[in-house]
Amino acid sequence: MGRLTDEQAIAANEHTDRLDSARVSRAQRLTFLAIAAVIAVVAVLVLAVAGGDDEQEATRAQSTATATPGAAATETPTPEPAPPLVTPGKVTKLRFEQGDTVRFRVRADVADHVHVHGYDLMKDVEPGKTVTFSFPADITGIFEIELEDAGEQIAQLRVDPG
């Protein structure tokens, strides 16, 4: 009974061969673990970068679609705010940087000339009407804007260096 038949010996030998070939050294295990870690890190980075772009694209597409329901996907430009309105009775402070475009409106109850000192600009204003100024802020400093005939300062223009 202690003796194996030839078939049993061959089967035991094959089983031992399979166990020997399945053994993995510690160095091999660490190498496989390091490779798996690198693959995981690369996968996370790729998904994070690609996922962020998709989310931004989806957000942009959704905001465009909701901005114009039922119409072509066109963005509506934001309307430019009206320039400040300057009127007699107080000194309005206007502040710009060099290189900007100075824009303001003047309304008066009497006919007069609006004079922007330093820039030597002058426009006539009719009673109850509005006149608009628009010019490049290319001279720095603080300048008086006045109703010339009345001698009344209505605004102070400050242009800071850009």
C-alpha positions in Angstrom: 0.0 0.0 0.0 2.9 2.4 0.5 3.9 2.1 -3.1 2.4 4.3 -5.9 1.4 2.9 -9.2 3.0 4.3 -12.3 0.0 6.3 -13.1 -0.2 7.8 -9.6 3.5 8.7 -9.8 3.1 10.5 -13.1 0.1 12.4 -11.9 1.9 13.5 -8.7 4.9 14.6 -10.8 2.7 16.7 -13.1 1.0 18.3 -10.1 4.4 19.2 -8.6 5.6 20.6 -11.9 2.5 22.8 -12.1 3.1 24.1 -8.6 6.7 24.9 -9.3 5.8 26.8 -12.4 3.1 28.7 -10.6 5.4 30.0 -7.9 6.3 33.7 -8.1 9.3 35.2 -6.4 9.0 38.2 -4.1 10.8 40.4 -6.6 8.4 39.4 -9.4 5.4 40.2 -7.1 6.8 43.6 -6.3 7.5 44.3 -10.0 3.9 43.4 -10.9 2.6 45.5 -8.0 4.6 48.5 -9.2 3.4 48.1 -12.8 -0.2 47.9 -11.6 0.3 51.1 -9.5 1.7 53.0 -12.5 -1.1 51.9 -14.7 -3.7 52.9 -12.1 -2.1 56.4 -11.7 -2.0 56.9 -15.5 -5.6 55.8 -15.8 -6.7 58.3 -13.1 -4.8 61.1 -14.7 -6.2 60.4 -18.2 -9.7 60.2 -16.9 -9.4 63.3 -14.8 -8.0 65.4 -17.7 -10.5 64.0 -20.3 -13.4 64.1 -17.8 -12.8 67.8 -17.0 -13.0 68.8 -20.7 -16.2 66.8 -21.3 -17.8 68.4 -18.2 -16.9 71.9 -19.4 -18.1 71.1 -23.0 -21.4 69.8 -21.6 -21.8 72.9 -19.4 -21.1 75.2 -22.3 -23.5 73.3 -24.6 -26.2 73.3 -21.9 -25.9 77.0 -21.2 -26.0 77.8 -24.9 -29.0 75.6 -25.4 -30.9 77.1 -22.4 -30.0 80.6 -23.4 -31.8 80.3 -26.7 -34.6 77.7 -26.4 -36.0 76.7 -29.8 -33.6 78.9 -31.7 -30.2 78.4 -33.3 -27.4 78.2 -30.8 -26.1 81.7 -30.9 -24.8 83.7 -28.0 -26.5 87.0 -27.2 -23.9 89.7 -26.7 -24.1 91.5 -23.3 -25.4 95.0 -23.9 -22.8 97.7 -23.1 -24.0 99.9 -20.2 -24.9 103.5 -21.0 -22.1 106.0 -20.2 -22.6 107.9 -17.0 -24.9 110.9 -17.1 -23.5 114.2 -15.9 -25.9 116.9 -14.9 -25.5 120.4 -13.3 -25.9 120.8 -9.6 -23.2 118.4 -8.5 -19.7 117.4 -9.5 -19.7 113.9 -10.9 -16.3 112.0 -10.5 -15.2 110.1 -13.6 -12.2 107.8 -13.5 -10.4 106.0 -16.3 -7.0 104.5 -17.1 -4.8 105.7 -19.9 -5.6 103.8 -23.0 -9.3 103.4 -22.1 -12.1 105.2 -24.0 -13.6 108.0 -21.9 -17.4 108.0 -22.4 -20.0 110.1 -20.6 -23.2 112.0 -21.3 -24.2 115.5 -20.3 -27.8 116.9 -20.0 -28.5 120.5 -19.1 -31.7 122.6 -18.6 -30.2 125.6 -20.5 -28.2 125.9 -23.7 -24.5 125.9 -23.0 -21.1 124.6 -24.1 -19.6 121.6 -22.3 -15.9 122.0 -22.0 -13.4 119.2 -21.1 -10.3 121.0 -19.9 -6.9 119.5 -20.6 -8.3 117.7 -23.7 -9.7 121.0 -25.1 -12.9 119.3 -26.2 -16.1 121.3 -26.4 -19.7 120.5 -27.5 -22.9 122.4 -27.4 -25.8 121.1 -25.4 -29.4 122.2 -26.0 -31.9 122.6 -23.1 -33.3 119.2 -22.1 -31.1 117.4 -24.6 -28.2 115.0 -24.0 -24.8 115.2 -25.7 -22.3 112.3 -25.6 -18.6 112.5 -25.3 -16.3 109.6 -26.4 -12.5 110.0 -26.7 -9.3 108.1 -26.0 -7.8 108.7 -22.5 -4.3 109.5 -23.7 -3.5 112.4 -21.3 -3.1 111.5 -17.6 -4.2 113.8 -14.8 -7.3 115.4 -13.2 -9.4 117.6 -15.4 -12.4 119.8 -14.9 -15.5 119.4 -17.1 -17.7 122.5 -17.0 -20.7 124.3 -18.5 -18.6 127.0 -20.1 -21.1 129.9 -20.2 -22.4 129.3 -16.7 -18.9 128.7 -15.3 -20.2 125.7 -13.4 -18.0 122.6 -12.9 -20.2 119.5 -13.5 -17.6 116.7 -13.4 -14.1 115.8 -12.6 -12.2 113.6 -15.0 -9.3 111.6 -13.6 -7.1 109.6 -16.0 -4.6 107.3 -14.2 -1.4 106.0 -15.9 -2.1 102.6 -17.6 
